[in-house]
Amino acid sequence: MAKSETSEAEEKLVEIGKKLVADVEIGRNPNLDVPIRNLSNISFDEKTKTLRLGKKTAKRFFFNVGHTKKFVQTLEVAKIAKTLLDVGKHASLRDVFYMAKRTIPNTKINIVDEQKETDKALEDLELITDHAREQLNVNANKMGSVAGKVVIEDKGDLIDWSRLGSGGWSIPSNVEEIRFRKVIAKYIIYMEKAAVWERLHEDKFWEKNNCIIMSSQGQTTRGIRRLLQRLYNDYKLPIYVLTDLDPYGLYIYSVIKFGSISLAHMASELAIPSVRFLGITTDDVLKYDLQRHFIKLKDIDISRLKQIADYKWFRDSKHWQRQFKMIKQFNSKVEIQALSSKGITFISDKYLPEKIKNNDFLE
């Protein structure tokens, strides 16, 4: 019988602990071999059209002033994960922070001072163990909503996404145990803004157009990305991404399509190379006369835009380079809600149906 993911994760954590004990016993400086997570160790796989983490690693030593704190933080998070797996319980990222936040005896030094420290330690632990945080029984907060003609089974409960009122179904961090019982849809629209999702939901866009609508609150979560990928893999539904016309909206699209730099090691479970960018585009700005709703780019926006435009997966696309060039010429960004100036239901009645019918999207 195949081992469960839980038992494999536990074994890996125990293996790490035994290796460190062996280091101590032979008088070797205890160390962890941590894969490097930055652009210098990322490649773009032309065949799969996704990001890939390279083989560069960095050793983190206990007896090294520059390494000690991160070393201890990683071990503390590993201990917490092992405890969670042992008792069969799950914790949130915030829970993990508070479980790790304590002062080292006989010092005034805290193991962690901010949640971003435990978050980063957990990401390192994912790489060291080759197990996602969800497999280590750590989940993020729910930050997404979905509606459509879909019925799922979640821990024995049947949930109908078309019958959950104004809020829709709240997407959890871990969607691996969800089973699809019925999916009736032609496509999926993912949008970065909850307010835009609420507009489409109130207009019953998903019902009128036989689709699934999904949103987050800004940057998309891993749970949402995994849910999108599962729906695509199982049902081959086209996925359209709707974001603001700004560097951060374009980055959200990039992350869903190609994967993210910090999670390149999970591209095969999260990236969806077939997704399409529906808008807002610079052409929409001209077509619908949205210039009066321009918001001037800040220096940080311009710098971020230049960085994104130079990503290999965008650099070789003449269509995307044209978009970047026009945004620079505008020196402005445009929010999705600018379409409301054409009428409160304009996005539902005209903008989205026409763009989808005319295959007016970018890839």
SEBADREN-903778 format. One record per atom (N, C-alpha, C): residue number from 1; atom name; x, y, z. Coordinates in steps of 0.1 Angstrom, whole numbers. Layout:
<pts>
   n atom     x     y     z
 NUM   CA     X     Y     Z
...
</pts>
This chain:
<pts>
   n atom     x     y     z
   1    N     8   -12     0
   1   CA     0     0     0
   1    C     9    12     0
   2    N     5    22    -8
   2   CA    13    34    -9
   2    C    12    42     4
   3    N    23    49     7
   3   CA    23    57    19
   3    C    14    69    17
   4    N     8    74    28
   4   CA     0    87    27
   4    C    10    99    27
   5    N     5   110    22
   5   CA    13   122    21
   5    C    17   126    36
   6    N     8   124    45
   6   CA    11   127    59
   6    C    23   119    64
   7    N    23   106    62
   7   CA    34    98    67
   7    C    47   101    60
   8    N    46   104    48
   8   CA    58   108    40
   8    C    64   121    45
   9    N    55   131    49
   9   CA    60   144    54
   9    C    66   142    68
  10    N    60   133    76
  10   CA    65   131    89
  10    C    79   124    88
  11    N    80   114    79
  11   CA    93   108    77
  11    C   104   117    73
  12    N   100   127    64
  12   CA   110   136    60
  12    C   115   146    71
  13    N   106   150    79
  13   CA   109   158    91
  13    C   118   151   100
  14    N   115   138   103
  14   CA   123   130   112
  14    C   137   128   106
  15    N   138   126    93
  15   CA   150   124    86
  15    C   159   137    87
  16    N   153   148    86
  16   CA   161   161    88
  16    C   166   162   102
  17    N   158   158   112
  17   CA   162   159   126
  17    C   174   149   129
  18    N   173   137   123
  18   CA   183   127   125
  18    C   196   132   119
  19    N   196   138   108
  19   CA   208   143   101
  19    C   215   154   109
  20    N   207   162   116
  20   CA   213   173   124
  20    C   219   167   137
  21    N   212   157   142
  21   CA   218   150   154
  21    C   231   143   151
  22    N   232   137   139
  22   CA   244   131   134
  22    C   255   141   133
  23    N   252   153   128
  23   CA   262   164   126
  23    C   268   167   140
  24    N   259   168   150
  24   CA   264   172   164
  24    C   273   161   169
  25    N   268   148   167
  25   CA   276   137   173
  25    C   290   135   168
  26    N   292   139   155
  26   CA   305   138   149
  26    C   313   151   150
  27    N   307   161   156
  27   CA   314   174   158
  27    C   314   183   146
  28    N   304   181   137
  28   CA   303   189   125
  28    C   293   200   128
  29    N   295   212   122
  29   CA   286   223   124
  29    C   272   219   118
  30    N   262   218   125
  30   CA   248   214   120
  30    C   244   224   109
  31    N   239   218    98
  31   CA   236   227    87
  31    C   224   222    79
  32    N   217   231    72
  32   CA   206   228    63
  32    C   209   232    49
  33    N   206   224    40
  33   CA   209   227    26
  33    C   196   233    20
  34    N   195   246    17
  34   CA   183   252    13
  34    C   184   257    -1
  35    N   175   253   -10
  35   CA   174   258   -24
  35    C   173   273   -24
  36    N   179   279   -33
  36   CA   179   294   -34
  36    C   166   298   -42
  37    N   158   307   -36
  37   CA   146   312   -42
  37    C   147   326   -47
  38    N   154   328   -58
  38   CA   154   341   -64
  38    C   156   340   -79
  39    N   155   351   -86
  39   CA   155   351  -101
  39    C   167   344  -107
  40    N   178   345   -99
  40   CA   191   339  -104
  40    C   190   324  -105
  41    N   181   318   -98
  41   CA   180   303   -98
  41    C   167   299  -104
  42    N   161   307  -112
  42   CA   148   304  -119
  42    C   150   304  -134
  43    N   145   294  -140
  43   CA   145   293  -155
  43    C   131   291  -160
  44    N   129   295  -173
  44   CA   116   294  -180
  44    C   117   282  -189
  45    N   108   272  -186
  45   CA   108   260  -194
  45    C   100   262  -206
  46    N   106   263  -218
  46   CA    99   266  -230
  46    C    89   255  -234
  47    N    92   243  -230
  47   CA    83   232  -233
  47    C    70   232  -225
  48    N    71   234  -212
  48   CA    59   234  -204
  48    C    53   248  -202
  49    N    61   259  -206
  49   CA    57   273  -205
  49    C    55   276  -190
  50    N    63   271  -181
  50   CA    62   274  -167
  50    C    76   277  -161
  51    N    76   283  -150
  51   CA    89   286  -143
  51    C    94   273  -136
  52    N   107   272  -135
  52   CA   113   260  -129
  52    C   124   265  -119
  53    N   125   259  -108
  53   CA   135   262   -98
  53    C   148   255  -102
  54    N   159   262  -102
  54   CA   172   256  -105
  54    C   177   247   -94
  55    N   190   243   -95
  55   CA   196   234   -86
  55    C   205   241   -76
  56    N   206   254   -76
  56   CA   215   261   -67
  56    C   209   260   -53
  57    N   218   258   -44
  57   CA   214   257   -29
  57    C   224   265   -21
  58    N   220   268    -9
  58   CA   229   275     0
  58    C   228   268    14
  59    N   240   266    20
  59   CA   240   259    33
  59    C   238   270    44
  60    N   229   266    53
  60   CA   226   274    65
  60    C   232   267    77
  61    N   242   274    84
  61   CA   249   267    95
  61    C   243   273   108
  62    N   243   264   118
  62   CA   239   268   132
  62    C   249   277   138
  63    N   262   273   137
  63   CA   273   281   143
  63    C   278   291   132
  64    N   270   300   128
  64   CA   273   311   119
  64    C   264   323   123
  65    N   270   334   127
  65   CA   262   345   132
  65    C   252   350   122
  66    N   255   349   110
  66   CA   246   354    99
  66    C   235   344    96
  67    N   237   331   100
  67   CA   227   321    97
  67    C   219   316   109
  68    N   224   318   121
  68   CA   218   311   133
  68    C   203   314   134
  69    N   199   326   133
  69   CA   185   330   136
  69    C   175   322   126
  70    N   179   323   113
  70   CA   170   316   103
  70    C   171   301   105
  71    N   182   296   109
  71   CA   184   282   111
  71    C   174   277   122
  72    N   175   285   133
  72   CA   166   281   145
  72    C   151   283   141
  73    N   148   294   134
  73   CA   134   296   130
  73    C   129   284   121
  74    N   137   279   112
  74   CA   133   268   103
  74    C   131   255   112
  75    N   140   253   121
  75   CA   138   241   130
  75    C   126   242   139
  76    N   123   255   144
  76   CA   111   257   152
  76    C    98   254   144
  77    N    98   259   132
  77   CA    86   256   123
  77    C    85   241   120
  78    N    97   235   118
  78   CA    97   220   115
  78    C    91   213   127
  79    N    94   217   139
  79   CA    89   211   151
  79    C    74   212   152
  80    N    69   224   149
  80   CA    55   227   149
  80    C    48   218   139
  81    N    53   217   127
  81   CA    47   209   117
  81    C    46   194   121
  82    N    57   190   127
  82   CA    58   176   132
  82    C    47   173   142
  83    N    45   183   151
  83   CA    35   182   162
  83    C    21   181   156
  84    N    18   190   146
  84   CA     5   190   139
  84    C     2   177   132
  85    N    12   172   126
  85   CA    11   159   119
  85    C     8   148   129
  86    N    15   148   140
  86   CA    14   138   150
  86    C     0   137   156
  87    N    -6   149   158
  87   CA   -20   149   164
  87    C   -31   150   154
  88    N   -27   151   141
  88   CA   -37   152   131
  88    C   -45   164   131
  89    N   -39   176   134
  89   CA   -46   189   135
  89    C   -39   198   125
  90    N   -47   208   121
  90   CA   -42   219   112
  90    C   -41   232   119
  91    N   -32   240   114
  91   CA   -30   254   120
  91    C   -29   264   108
  92    N   -33   276   111
  92   CA   -32   287   102
  92    C   -17   293   102
  93    N   -14   300    92
  93   CA    -1   307    92
  93    C     1   316   104
  94    N   -10   322   109
  94   CA   -10   331   120
  94    C    -8   323   133
  95    N   -14   311   133
  95   CA   -12   302   145
  95    C     2   298   146
  96    N     9   294   135
  96   CA    23   290   135
  96    C    31   301   141
  97    N    29   314   137
  97   CA    36   325   142
  97    C    36   326   157
  98    N    24   325   163
  98   CA    22   326   177
  98    C    28   313   184
  99    N    27   302   178
  99   CA    33   290   184
  99    C    49   291   184
 100    N    54   298   175
 100   CA    69   300   174
 100    C    74   312   182
 101    N    65   321   185
 101   CA    69   334   191
 101    C    71   332   206
 102    N    84   331   210
 102   CA    88   330   224
 102    C   102   334   226
 103    N   106   338   238
 103   CA   119   343   240
 103    C   128   331   244
 104    N   140   331   238
 104   CA   150   320   241
 104    C   154   321   256
 105    N   153   311   264
 105   CA   157   311   278
 105    C   170   318   281
 106    N   171   326   291
 106   CA   183   333   296
 106    C   188   344   286
 107    N   179   348   277
 107   CA   182   359   267
 107    C   170   368   266
 108    N   172   378   258
 108   CA   161   388   255
 108    C   158   386   240
 109    N   162   375   234
 109   CA   160   373   220
 109    C   148   364   217
 110    N   139   369   209
 110   CA   128   361   205
 110    C   131   353   193
 111    N   126   341   192
 111   CA   128   332   180
 111    C   123   339   167
 112    N   111   345   169
 112   CA   105   353   158
 112    C    99   366   163
 113    N    99   376   156
 113   CA    93   389   160
 113    C    81   392   151
 114    N    81   388   139
 114   CA    70   391   129
 114    C    66   378   122
 115    N    53   378   117
 115   CA    48   366   110
 115    C    56   363    97
 116    N    61   373    91
 116   CA    68   371    78
 116    C    80   362    80
 117    N    86   361    92
 117   CA    97   353    95
 117    C    93   338    95
 118    N    81   335   102
 118   CA    77   321   102
 118    C    72   317    88
 119    N    66   327    80
 119   CA    61   324    67
 119    C    73   320    58
 120    N    84   327    59
 120   CA    96   324    51
 120    C   102   311    55
 121    N   103   309    68
 121   CA   108   296    73
 121    C   100   284    68
 122    N    87   286    67
 122   CA    78   275    62
 122    C    81   273    48
 123    N    83   284    40
 123   CA    86   282    26
 123    C    99   275    24
 124    N   109   278    32
 124   CA   122   270    32
 124    C   119   256    35
 125    N   111   253    45
 125   CA   108   239    49
 125    C   101   232    38
 126    N    93   238    30
 126   CA    87   232    19
 126    C    97   227     9
 127    N   107   235     7
 127   CA   118   232    -3
 127    C   127   220     3
 128    N   130   221    16
 128   CA   139   211    22
 128    C   132   198    22
 129    N   119   197    25
 129   CA   111   185    27
 129    C   105   180    14
 130    N   104   189     4
 130   CA    97   186    -9
 130    C    82   183    -6
 131    N    77   190     4
 131   CA    62   189     7
 131    C    56   203     9
 132    N    45   205     3
 132   CA    38   218     4
 132    C    33   220    18
 133    N    31   233    22
 133   CA    28   236    36
 133    C    14   229    40
 134    N     5   228    30
 134   CA    -7   221    33
 134    C    -5   206    36
 135    N     6   200    31
 135   CA     9   186    34
 135    C    16   186    48
 136    N    20   197    53
 136   CA    26   198    66
 136    C    15   203    76
 137    N     3   203    72
 137   CA    -9   207    80
 137    C    -9   221    84
 138    N    -4   230    75
 138   CA    -5   244    77
 138    C   -13   251    66
 139    N   -23   258    69
 139   CA   -31   264    59
 139    C   -31   280    60
 140    N   -34   286    49
 140   CA   -35   301    49
 140    C   -50   304    51
 141    N   -52   317    53
 141   CA   -66   322    55
 141    C   -74   320    42
 142    N   -87   319    44
 142   CA   -96   319    32
 142    C   -97   333    27
 143    N   -94   334    14
 143   CA   -94   348     8
 143    C  -100   348    -6
 144    N  -110   339    -9
 144   CA  -116   339   -22
 144    C  -130   334   -22
 145    N  -137   338   -33
 145   CA  -151   334   -34
 145    C  -153   328   -48
 146    N  -163   319   -49
 146   CA  -166   313   -62
 146    C  -181   310   -63
 147    N  -187   311   -75
 147   CA  -201   307   -77
 147    C  -202   301   -91
 148    N  -212   293   -93
 148   CA  -214   286  -106
 148    C  -222   274  -104
 149    N  -225   267  -115
 149   CA  -233   255  -115
 149    C  -224   243  -112
 150    N  -219   243  -100
 150   CA  -209   232   -96
 150    C  -214   226   -82
 151    N  -213   213   -81
 151   CA  -215   207   -68
 151    C  -202   199   -64
 152    N  -198   202   -52
 152   CA  -186   195   -48
 152    C  -189   187   -35
 153    N  -180   178   -32
 153   CA  -180   171   -19
 153    C  -168   175   -11
 154    N  -170   180     1
 154   CA  -159   185     9
 154    C  -160   179    23
 155    N  -152   169    26
 155   CA  -152   162    39
 155    C  -166   156    42
 156    N  -172   150    32
 156   CA  -185   144    34
 156    C  -197   153    31
 157    N  -195   166    30
 157   CA  -206   175    28
 157    C  -207   178    13
 158    N  -220   178     8
 158   CA  -222   182    -6
 158    C  -225   197    -6
 159    N  -217   205   -14
 159   CA  -219   219   -15
 159    C  -222   224   -29
 160    N  -233   231   -31
 160   CA  -237   236   -44
 160    C  -233   250   -45
 161    N  -224   253   -54
 161   CA  -219   267   -56
 161    C  -229   276   -61
 162    N  -240   271   -66
 162   CA  -251   280   -72
 162    C  -261   284   -61
 163    N  -260   279   -49
 163   CA  -270   281   -39
 163    C  -264   285   -25
 164    N  -255   295   -26
 164   CA  -249   299   -14
 164    C  -250   314   -11
 165    N  -261   320   -16
 165   CA  -264   334   -13
 165    C  -254   344   -19
 166    N  -254   355   -13
 166   CA  -246   366   -19
 166    C  -231   364   -17
 167    N  -227   356    -8
 167   CA  -212   355    -5
 167    C  -205   344   -13
 168    N  -213   335   -19
 168   CA  -206   324   -26
 168    C  -199   314   -17
 169    N  -192   305   -23
 169   CA  -184   296   -15
 169    C  -170   301   -11
 170    N  -166   301     1
 170   CA  -153   306     5
 170    C  -143   296     3
 171    N  -133   299    -6
 171   CA  -123   289   -10
 171    C  -112   287     1
 172    N  -111   275     5
 172   CA  -101   272    15
 172    C   -87   271    10
 173    N   -77   271    19
 173   CA   -63   270    15
 173    C   -60   257     9
 174    N   -65   246    14
 174   CA   -62   233    10
 174    C   -75   227     2
 175    N   -73   225   -11
 175   CA   -85   220   -19
 175    C   -82   206   -24
 176    N   -72   199   -19
 176   CA   -69   186   -24
 176    C   -79   176   -21
 177    N   -86   177   -10
 177   CA   -96   167    -7
 177    C  -110   169   -13
 178    N  -111   180   -20
 178   CA  -124   183   -26
 178    C  -127   174   -38
 179    N  -139   169   -39
 179   CA  -143   161   -51
 179    C  -154   167   -59
 180    N  -152   169   -72
 180   CA  -162   175   -80
 180    C  -173   164   -83
 181    N  -185   167   -80
 181   CA  -197   159   -83
 181    C  -204   163   -95
 182    N  -205   176   -98
 182   CA  -211   181  -110
 182    C  -205   194  -114
 183    N  -201   195  -126
 183   CA  -196   208  -132
 183    C  -203   211  -145
 184    N  -211   222  -145
 184   CA  -217   226  -157
 184    C  -212   240  -160
 185    N  -203   242  -170
 185   CA  -198   255  -173
 185    C  -190   254  -186
 186    N  -190   266  -193
 186   CA  -183   267  -205
 186    C  -169   273  -203
 187    N  -167   281  -192
 187   CA  -154   287  -190
 187    C  -154   292  -175
 188    N  -143   297  -171
 188   CA  -141   303  -158
 188    C  -135   317  -159
 189    N  -140   326  -152
 189   CA  -134   340  -151
 189    C  -129   342  -137
 190    N  -116   344  -136
 190   CA  -110   347  -123
 190    C  -107   362  -123
 191    N  -110   369  -112
 191   CA  -108   384  -111
 191    C  -101   386   -98
 192    N   -92   396   -98
 192   CA   -84   399   -86
 192    C   -93   406   -75
 193    N  -104   413   -79
 193   CA  -111   421   -69
 193    C  -124   415   -65
 194    N  -126   414   -52
 194   CA  -138   408   -46
 194    C  -150   417   -50
 195    N  -148   430   -51
 195   CA  -159   439   -55
 195    C  -164   437   -69
 196    N  -155   433   -78
 196   CA  -159   430   -92
 196    C  -167   417   -92
 197    N  -162   407   -84
 197   CA  -169   394   -83
 197    C  -183   396   -78
 198    N  -185   405   -68
 198   CA  -198   408   -62
 198    C  -207   414   -73
 199    N  -202   422   -81
 199   CA  -210   428   -92
 199    C  -215   417  -101
 200    N  -206   408  -106
 200   CA  -210   398  -115
 200    C  -219   388  -108
 201    N  -217   385   -95
 201   CA  -226   376   -88
 201    C  -240   382   -87
 202    N  -241   394   -83
 202   CA  -254   401   -82
 202    C  -261   401   -95
 203    N  -254   402  -106
 203   CA  -260   403  -119
 203    C  -263   388  -125
 204    N  -259   378  -116
 204   CA  -261   364  -120
 204    C  -254   361  -134
 205    N  -242   367  -135
 205   CA  -234   365  -147
 205    C  -231   350  -150
 206    N  -228   343  -139
 206   CA  -224   329  -140
 206    C  -236   321  -145
 207    N  -248   325  -141
 207   CA  -260   317  -145
 207    C  -264   320  -160
 208    N  -264   333  -163
 208   CA  -268   337  -176
 208    C  -258   333  -187
 209    N  -245   332  -183
 209   CA  -235   328  -193
 209    C  -229   314  -191
 210    N  -235   307  -182
 210   CA  -230   293  -180
 210    C  -215   292  -177
 211    N  -211   299  -167
 211   CA  -197   299  -164
 211    C  -195   298  -149
 212    N  -182   298  -145
 212   CA  -178   299  -131
 212    C  -171   312  -128
 213    N  -175   319  -118
 213   CA  -168   332  -115
 213    C  -160   330  -101
 214    N  -148   335  -101
 214   CA  -139   332   -89
 214    C  -131   345   -87
 215    N  -129   348   -74
 215   CA  -121   360   -71
 215    C  -112   358   -58
 216    N  -103   367   -56
 216   CA   -95   367   -44
 216    C   -96   382   -39
 217    N   -87   385   -31
 217   CA   -87   399   -26
 217    C   -72   404   -29
 218    N   -70   407   -41
 218   CA   -56   410   -45
 218    C   -49   398   -51
 219    N   -36   397   -46
 219   CA   -28   386   -51
 219    C   -35   372   -49
 220    N   -36   364   -59
 220   CA   -43   351   -58
 220    C   -36   342   -48
 221    N   -44   334   -41
 221   CA   -39   325   -31
 221    C   -35   311   -38
 222    N   -27   304   -31
 222   CA   -24   290   -36
 222    C   -36   281   -37
 223    N   -45   282   -28
 223   CA   -57   274   -28
 223    C   -65   277   -41
 224    N   -66   290   -44
 224   CA   -74   294   -57
 224    C   -66   289   -69
 225    N   -53   291   -69
 225   CA   -45   286   -81
 225    C   -47   271   -83
 226    N   -46   264   -72
 226   CA   -48   249   -73
 226    C   -62   245   -77
 227    N   -72   252   -72
 227   CA   -86   249   -76
 227    C   -88   252   -91
 228    N   -82   263   -96
 228   CA   -83   266  -110
 228    C   -76   255  -118
 229    N   -64   251  -114
 229   CA   -57   241  -121
 229    C   -65   228  -121
 230    N   -70   224  -110
 230   CA   -78   212  -110
 230    C   -90   212  -119
 231    N   -97   223  -119
 231   CA  -109   225  -128
 231    C  -104   224  -143
 232    N   -93   230  -146
 232   CA   -88   229  -160
 232    C   -83   215  -163
 233    N   -76   209  -155
 233   CA   -71   196  -158
 233    C   -82   185  -159
 234    N   -92   187  -151
 234   CA  -103   177  -151
 234    C  -114   179  -161
 235    N  -116   192  -164
 235   CA  -127   196  -173
 235    C  -124   204  -185
 236    N  -111   208  -186
 236   CA  -106   215  -198
 236    C  -113   228  -200
 237    N  -117   235  -189
 237   CA  -124   247  -191
 237    C  -115   259  -194
 238    N  -118   267  -204
 238   CA  -109   279  -206
 238    C  -110   288  -194
 239    N   -99   294  -191
 239   CA   -98   303  -179
 239    C   -94   317  -183
 240    N  -102   327  -180
 240   CA   -99   341  -183
 240    C   -95   348  -171
 241    N   -85   357  -172
 241   CA   -81   365  -160
 241    C   -85   379  -162
 242    N   -91   385  -152
 242   CA   -96   399  -153
 242    C   -90   407  -142
 243    N   -81   417  -145
 243   CA   -74   425  -135
 243    C   -74   439  -139
 244    N   -69   448  -130
 244   CA   -67   462  -133
 244    C   -56   462  -144
 245    N   -55   473  -151
 245   CA   -44   476  -160
 245    C   -33   483  -152
 246    N   -25   475  -145
 246   CA   -14   481  -138
 246    C    -4   470  -136
 247    N     8   473  -132
 247   CA    19   462  -130
 247    C    15   451  -121
 248    N     7   454  -111
 248   CA     4   443  -101
 248    C    -7   434  -107
 249    N   -17   440  -115
 249   CA   -27   431  -121
 249    C   -20   422  -131
 250    N   -11   428  -139
 250   CA    -4   419  -149
 250    C     5   409  -142
 251    N    10   412  -131
 251   CA    18   402  -123
 251    C     9   390  -118
 252    N    -3   394  -114
 252   CA   -12   383  -110
 252    C   -15   374  -121
 253    N   -17   379  -133
 253   CA   -19   371  -145
 253    C    -7   362  -147
 254    N     5   368  -146
 254   CA    17   361  -149
 254    C    19   349  -139
 255    N    16   351  -126
 255   CA    17   341  -116
 255    C     8   329  -119
 256    N    -5   332  -123
 256   CA   -14   322  -125
 256    C   -10   314  -138
 257    N    -5   320  -148
 257   CA    -2   314  -160
 257    C    12   306  -160
 258    N    22   313  -155
 258   CA    35   307  -155
 258    C    41   302  -142
 259    N    35   307  -131
 259   CA    40   304  -118
 259    C    47   316  -112
 260    N    51   315   -99
 260   CA    58   326   -93
 260    C    72   323   -90
 261    N    80   333   -89
 261   CA    94   331   -86
 261    C    96   324   -72
 262    N    89   329   -62
 262   CA    90   323   -49
 262    C    85   309   -47
 263    N    76   305   -56
 263   CA    70   292   -56
 263    C    73   284   -69
 264    N    84   287   -75
 264   CA    87   280   -87
 264    C    88   265   -85
 265    N    91   260   -73
 265   CA    92   246   -70
 265    C    78   239   -70
 266    N    67   247   -71
 266   CA    54   242   -71
 266    C    47   245   -84
 267    N    54   249   -94
 267   CA    48   253  -107
 267    C    39   242  -113
 268    N    43   229  -111
 268   CA    36   218  -117
 268    C    22   217  -110
 269    N    21   221   -98
 269   CA     8   220   -91
 269    C     0   233   -91
 270    N     6   244   -96
 270   CA    -1   257   -95
 270    C    -3   264  -108
 271    N     7   263  -117
 271   CA     7   271  -129
 271    C    -3   265  -140
 272    N    -9   274  -148
 272   CA   -18   270  -158
 272    C   -15   277  -171
 273    N    -6   272  -179
 273   CA    -1   279  -191
 273    C   -12   283  -201
 274    N   -23   277  -200
 274   CA   -34   280  -210
 274    C   -43   292  -207
 275    N   -41   298  -195
 275   CA   -50   309  -191
 275    C   -48   321  -201
 276    N   -58   329  -202
 276   CA   -58   340  -211
 276    C   -62   353  -203
 277    N   -55   364  -208
 277   CA   -58   377  -201
 277    C   -69   384  -208
 278    N   -80   386  -201
 278   CA   -92   392  -207
 278    C   -92   407  -206
 279    N   -86   412  -196
 279   CA   -86   427  -195
 279    C   -83   431  -180
 280    N   -82   444  -178
 280   CA   -84   455  -187
 280    C   -71   456  -196
 281    N   -72   459  -209
 281   CA   -61   461  -218
 281    C   -60   476  -222
 282    N   -49   480  -228
 282   CA   -48   493  -233
 282    C   -58   496  -244
 283    N   -61   485  -251
 283   CA   -70   487  -262
 283    C   -84   490  -257
 284    N   -88   484  -245
 284   CA  -100   487  -239
 284    C  -101   502  -235
 285    N   -90   507  -230
 285   CA   -89   521  -226
 285    C   -94   530  -238
 286    N   -88   527  -250
 286   CA   -91   535  -261
 286    C  -105   532  -267
 287    N  -109   520  -267
 287   CA  -122   516  -272
 287    C  -134   522  -264
 288    N  -132   522  -251
 288   CA  -143   526  -242
 288    C  -141   540  -236
 289    N  -131   547  -241
 289   CA  -128   561  -237
 289    C  -126   562  -222
 290    N  -117   554  -217
 290   CA  -115   554  -202
 290    C  -103   563  -198
 291    N   -98   571  -207
 291   CA   -87   580  -203
 291    C   -90   589  -192
 292    N  -102   594  -191
 292   CA  -105   603  -180
 292    C  -105   596  -166
 293    N  -103   583  -166
 293   CA  -102   576  -153
 293    C   -88   572  -150
 294    N   -78   578  -157
 294   CA   -64   574  -155
 294    C   -60   577  -141
 295    N   -52   569  -135
 295   CA   -45   571  -122
 295    C   -30   571  -125
 296    N   -24   582  -123
 296   CA   -10   584  -127
 296    C    -1   573  -120
 297    N     8   567  -128
 297   CA    18   558  -122
 297    C    28   564  -113
 298    N    31   558  -102
 298   CA    41   562   -93
 298    C    55   557   -98
 299    N    66   562   -92
 299   CA    79   557   -96
 299    C    80   542   -94
 300    N    74   537   -83
 300   CA    75   523   -79
 300    C    67   514   -89
 301    N    56   520   -95
 301   CA    48   513  -105
 301    C    56   512  -118
 302    N    63   523  -122
 302   CA    71   523  -134
 302    C    83   513  -133
 303    N    89   513  -121
 303   CA   100   503  -119
 303    C    95   489  -120
 304    N    84   486  -114
 304   CA    78   473  -114
 304    C    74   469  -128
 305    N    68   478  -136
 305   CA    64   475  -150
 305    C    76   472  -158
 306    N    87   479  -156
 306   CA   100   476  -164
 306    C   105   462  -161
 307    N   104   458  -148
 307   CA   109   445  -143
 307    C   100   434  -150
 308    N    87   436  -150
 308   CA    78   425  -155
 308    C    80   424  -170
 309    N    81   436  -177
 309   CA    83   436  -192
 309    C    96   428  -196
 310    N   105   427  -187
 310   CA   118   421  -190
 310    C   118   406  -186
 311    N   107   401  -180
 311   CA   107   387  -178
 311    C   107   380  -191
 312    N   114   369  -192
 312   CA   116   362  -205
 312    C   103   358  -211
 313    N    93   354  -203
 313   CA    80   349  -208
 313    C    72   361  -213
 314    N    75   373  -211
 314   CA    69   385  -217
 314    C    78   391  -227
 315    N    90   391  -225
 315   CA   100   398  -233
 315    C    99   394  -248
 316    N    96   381  -250
 316   CA    96   376  -264
 316    C    82   377  -271
 317    N    72   383  -264
 317   CA    59   385  -269
 317    C    57   399  -275
 318    N    55   400  -288
 318   CA    53   414  -293
 318    C    39   419  -289
 319    N    30   411  -286
 319   CA    17   416  -282
 319    C    18   422  -268
 320    N    25   415  -259
 320   CA    26   420  -245
 320    C    36   432  -245
 321    N    46   432  -253
 321   CA    55   444  -254
 321    C    47   456  -258
 322    N    38   454  -267
 322   CA    30   466  -272
 322    C    21   471  -260
 323    N    16   462  -252
 323   CA     8   466  -240
 323    C    17   474  -231
 324    N    29   469  -228
 324   CA    38   476  -219
 324    C    42   490  -224
 325    N    44   490  -237
 325   CA    48   503  -243
 325    C    37   513  -242
 326    N    24   509  -244
 326   CA    13   518  -243
 326    C    10   523  -229
 327    N    12   514  -219
 327   CA    11   518  -205
 327    C    21   528  -202
 328    N    33   527  -206
 328   CA    43   537  -204
 328    C    39   550  -210
 329    N    34   550  -222
 329   CA    29   562  -229
 329    C    18   568  -221
 330    N     9   560  -216
 330   CA    -2   566  -208
 330    C     3   572  -195
 331    N    14   566  -190
 331   CA    20   569  -177
 331    C     9   568  -166
 332    N     0   559  -169
 332   CA   -12   558  -160
 332    C   -17   543  -159
 333    N   -24   541  -149
 333   CA   -31   528  -147
 333    C   -46   530  -147
 334    N   -54   519  -150
 334   CA   -68   520  -150
 334    C   -74   508  -142
 335    N   -83   511  -133
 335   CA   -90   500  -126
 335    C  -101   494  -133
 336    N  -105   481  -130
 336   CA  -116   475  -136
 336    C  -129   483  -134
 337    N  -130   488  -122
 337   CA  -143   495  -119
 337    C  -145   508  -127
 338    N  -135   512  -135
 338   CA  -137   524  -144
 338    C  -148   521  -154
 339    N  -150   508  -156
 339   CA  -161   504  -166
 339    C  -175   507  -160
 340    N  -176   509  -147
 340   CA  -189   513  -141
 340    C  -193   527  -146
 341    N  -184   535  -152
 341   CA  -188   548  -157
 341    C  -197   546  -169
 342    N  -197   534  -175
 342   CA  -206   532  -187
 342    C  -219   526  -183
 343    N  -221   524  -170
 343   CA  -233   518  -165
 343    C  -230   507  -155
 344    N  -238   506  -144
 344   CA  -234   497  -133
 344    C  -233   482  -138
 345    N  -241   478  -148
 345   CA  -241   465  -153
 345    C  -233   463  -166
 346    N  -226   474  -170
 346   CA  -219   474  -183
 346    C  -210   462  -184
 347    N  -202   459  -173
 347   CA  -192   448  -174
 347    C  -199   435  -176
 348    N  -211   433  -170
 348   CA  -218   420  -171
 348    C  -226   419  -185
 349    N  -232   430  -189
 349   CA  -241   430  -201
 349    C  -234   431  -214
 350    N  -222   438  -214
 350   CA  -216   441  -227
 350    C  -201   438  -227
 351    N  -193   443  -218
 351   CA  -179   442  -218
 351    C  -174   427  -219
 352    N  -178   419  -209
 352   CA  -173   405  -208
 352    C  -179   397  -219
 353    N  -192   397  -221
 353   CA  -198   388  -231
 353    C  -192   391  -245
 354    N  -190   404  -249
 354   CA  -185   407  -262
 354    C  -170   403  -263
 355    N  -162   405  -253
 355   CA  -148   401  -254
 355    C  -146   386  -255
 356    N  -154   378  -248
 356   CA  -153   364  -248
 356    C  -158   359  -262
 357    N  -170   364  -267
 357   CA  -175   360  -280
 357    C  -165   363  -291
 358    N  -158   374  -290
 358   CA  -149   378  -301
 358    C  -135   373  -299
 359    N  -133   365  -289
 359   CA  -119   359  -286
 359    C  -109   371  -284
 360    N  -114   381  -277
 360   CA  -106   393  -276
 360    C   -98   392  -263
 361    N   -87   385  -263
 361   CA   -79   383  -251
 361    C   -64   382  -255
 362    N   -56   382  -245
 362   CA   -41   381  -248
 362    C   -36   368  -241
 363    N   -26   362  -247
 363   CA   -20   350  -241
 363    C    -5   352  -239
</pts>
